[in-house]
Structure formats: C-alpha cells, structure tokens
Amino acid sequence: MLLTALGGLFGYRETPAETLAKLAQQGDEDAEEQLISSHIPFVKKTAAQVCKRFIDDHQDEYSIALLAFHEAIRQYRPGHEASFLTFAHMVIRRRVIDHIRKESRRQEFSHDFMALPNEDHHNPIGDRASAAFYSEQQQAAKRREEIMQFEEMLAAFDLSFQMIAKVSPAHEDARRNAIQIAQLVAETDEYKQFLLDKKKLPVKDIEALVQVSRKTIERNRKYIIAMALLMMSELHYLKDYLKGRLN
C-alpha cells in the first residue's frame, strides 16, 4: 500500500521530495514546480483512493487534492516522524474527505428542503430554519446509528466506546503517533487482514517500521485498534463526530 511504499512512519531520512519541499518553502519556485509536476500521479492516486474511483484533471476532487499538495508543501516541517509524501498523503486525504462531506451535506440539505410540505403562505426565514433543523435532526440520527455500529465493531475485539475514550493518549504527540500507526494498519492490506483475522495488531512488523517502541505500541494498543477500525469503516458521520473526542 501507499504508506508502506512511502515509508510513512519509518526512521526519518531526507529524500529528494523533502529537499525540494525545503527549497520551495525558501521561495525557490523552480523547486516547487519540479516537486508538484513530478508528483501529479501521486496526487491523483491519493484522491482516487479516497473517492474509490478514477480521478482525472477535470474533476473537482483533483483540484482539491492539488491545492492540498500545495498546502502540504507550505506546512511540512522536516525532521518529524512522517516523510513529506506521507504528510502530503494525509493532508490530501483530509481535504478530499472534507470536500466529499460538504458536498454530501449540501445535497442532503437541498433534498430535505425540497421535501418539506408545500404551504400556501410561506415564511422564508421560518422555512430555512425548519429545513436546517430537519437536516440537523437527520444527521444526529445517523450519528447515533453509526455509534451503535461502531460499538458492535469494537465488541468483536472486546473493546467499547467508553473504554477507548478512557485510554486515549493524553499527549498530542502520543495521539498523533498512535493515529499514524492506525492509518498504517488501515491502509496496508496485510496488516489490515492480520487485524481482522487475529483480532490483534501485527506489533512486530509495525515496530520495525516506526520510531515508536514496542512498549508504547502495546500501551496504546486498544486506541490504535479502535482508530484503525474506524478508518477502515464507512462511518463518515462518526469519524467527523469523534474528531474532538478521541483524536
């Protein structure tokens, strides 16, 4: 999978991409152009992975992904655990997912609004407020349904929503590392299958790829498993709902 190929959580060493990113941040336009032009296939592939379909130059998702790659160039800080391409991969995924959610909510809102009863006398402000309330109620119901589904997923691993919230790493760096490990598991076929089959993490393999000790991986095992399961799922509302609670 992509993260494995990119060395997403491997021991840090500078690659041509990191070098070009640093030069671009220093104002070297040629370096930035070279970095972008040489990674167009990477940008499209990352967007396609999120959308689960082919992405071409004329689609909105490609434009969003390309802007996200620009954003990654500006925000990347060398020397962190993640390589530039892994960082860019995560930024692109985030931005494309945000775009998909916004489009989905816009379409849902439009559908819900059009479905409201037609009355002879309208109060435009009241109609908009009613439509917004109805849409929010629909989303809340879907989130509740997804929480129940997530609870069922966790139960298969002898875990619970409350348990995961309790063992969530206290420090931001620890949470970020745990989430990166979860993403590595979720996006690497052999690790994902190992997790689903064995109901545990392939700790030995993970340890060889990341700058995190086996003890730390074991300590955050429950949280990593839960985040990997969530990333592997189609629980889109819940992923958004959990941002400020588990991550």
N, C-alpha and C positions, 0 to 999 in steps of 0.2 A: 504494500500500500504506500500511498504518497508520503506519509510521515516517516515511515521506515526508510524510504529512499532518500529523503531529505536529511535524515539524521536529526529529527526534531528535538529530541531530548538527549542527544549524545553529548559526550565531552566536547566542550566548545573549542573549535579551531576555525580560524578565518578562512573563508572561501572567496573566490572571485566575486560572488554576489555581495558578501559583506564589504569587501574592498570598494566596489562600485557604489554601494549604499552610503558608505562614509564619504566618498568623494562627492556624491550628489548632495549630501547634507551640507557640504562645504561650498556649494554653489557651482560645481562642475556639471554644466548642462550636458556635455558630451557623455559623461559617465552615466548620468541619469537616463539619457536616451538609449545608451547601449544596454543598460540594465533592464529597461522596460521592453525594448524591442526583442531582446533575446529571451524574454520570459512570457511573451504573449501566449504560447501554448500552455504554460503553467497556469496563467490567469484563467484561460478558458476551461481548462481541465478542472480547476478548483470550483469554478462556478457550476460546471456541469455535474460535479459530484453532489453539490448541494441540491440542484434542481432535478437531478436524476434524469437528465435528457441532454441532447446535444445543444451546445450554445454557439451561435455564430456572431459575426461582427455587428449585425443589425439589431440584436435583441437588447432590451433594457438591462438584462442581467449582466451582459458583457460590459456595458458602460459602467454599471455599479461596481463590478469586480475590478475594472481597470482603475477607477477612482480609488478603490480600496488599496490597490497596489501602490498608487501614489502616496496614499496616507501611510502605508507601512514604511515606505522609504523615509518619510519625514519623522516618523515616531520611533523607528528602530534604534535601540541602544546596544552597541556591540559589547560583548563580554558577558551577556546573560546566558542562561542555560539553553535558550532556544536559538537556533540559527536564523538568519534573516528570512530564508524561504519558509521555515516553519512559522515564524512570526507573521509573514505576509499571508500564508495559508490561513491562519486563524483570523486575521483581520478581514480577508475576503469572505470567508465563511460567515462571519458575524454580519457584515454589511449586506450580503446577498440574502441571508435569512431575515434580517430586519426588513429588507425590501419586500420579500415574499409575504411577510406578516402584514405589513402595511397595506399591500395590495389586497390581501385576503380580507382584512378588516374593512377596507373601503368597499369592496364588492358586497360583503356581508351586510354592511350598513345600508348600502343602496338597495339591496334586495329586501331587507327588513322594512325600510322606509316605504318602498313601493307596495309592500304587502299590508300596510296599515289600512284600516277601514276608511272608505271614502265618505265624507260628510258634506252636506250642502254648505255649511258655514265653517270656514277654516280659521284657526288662529295660527298663523305661520310660526310664531315663536313657540307656541304650545306644541304644534306638530313636530317641530325639530327636537324639542325637549323629550317628547314622548318616544320619538324614534330612537334618540340616543339612549334613553333609559331602557327601552326594549332590547336594543343591541347589547348594552352592558349586562342585562339580565341573562341574555343568551350566552354571552361569553363566560359569565360566572358559573352557569350551569355546566358548560363544557369543561371548565377548570375542575369543578367538583367531580365530574365523571372521570377526568384524567387522573386526579388524585387517587380515586378508588382503583383505577387500573395500575397506577404506579405501586400502590400498596400490595396488589396481587403479585406484581413482578418482584418486589422486594421480598415478599413472604417466601417465594421459591428459593431464596438464598438465606432464609432465617434472619431476615432484616425487617425493619419497619421504618416508616417515615419519621416517627418521633426519635428513633434510635439514631438515624443518620443526622438529624438536626442536632442531636446531643453531641455526637462525635465529630462534627465539622471542625476542621483545624482552626485554631483561634487566630493564628497569624496569617496575614495576607500572603506572604511568600510561600508558606506551607500549603495554603489553599490553592495558590496558582500552580505549584509543583504537582499537587495531587490531581488537579483538573487536567494538566498536561499529560500526566500518566494515564488518566482515564480516557483522554482523547486518543492517545497512542493505542490503547487497548481497543477502543471502539472502532478505530479506522484501520486496524491491521487484522486481516481475515483470520490468521492462525491464532492470534491472541483472543479475538472475539469468540471464535469457536471453542477454544480452551475454556474460557469463562463460562460459556453456556453449557458445555458438556460436563465440566468438572465442578462447577459452582465455586470456583476459586480463581485467584489471579496466577498467571504464569510468572511468579515472582523472580525466579532465577533468570529468565530471559529479559525481563524488564530491568533487573538490576544491572545487567551487562550494558544496557543502552542509556541509562540516565545517571546524572550526577546526584543521586539520592541513595542513601544507604538502605540495605535490606531491612534494618530495624525500623527506619522511617516508613518504608513501604508497608511493612506489617502493621505499624501503628495506625496508619491511615487506610488500612485495607477496606474496611466497611464503606468509608466515604468514597474511595476510588471505585469500588464495585458499583455503588449506587449511581455515581456520576456517569460511569461507562454505560450502564443500563439505560439511563435517561438519554444519553447522546445517541444510543443505538435505536431508541424508540421513535415513534411518530407523535409523541405527546407534546405538540408545539406550544399549546397554551401553558402547559405546566412548566416547560422549560423557561418561558418568559416569567411566569409567576414565581419561580424559585430563585430568580437571579439575586434578589436581595436577602434571601433567607438561608440558602445553603452555600452559595458561592461567595 
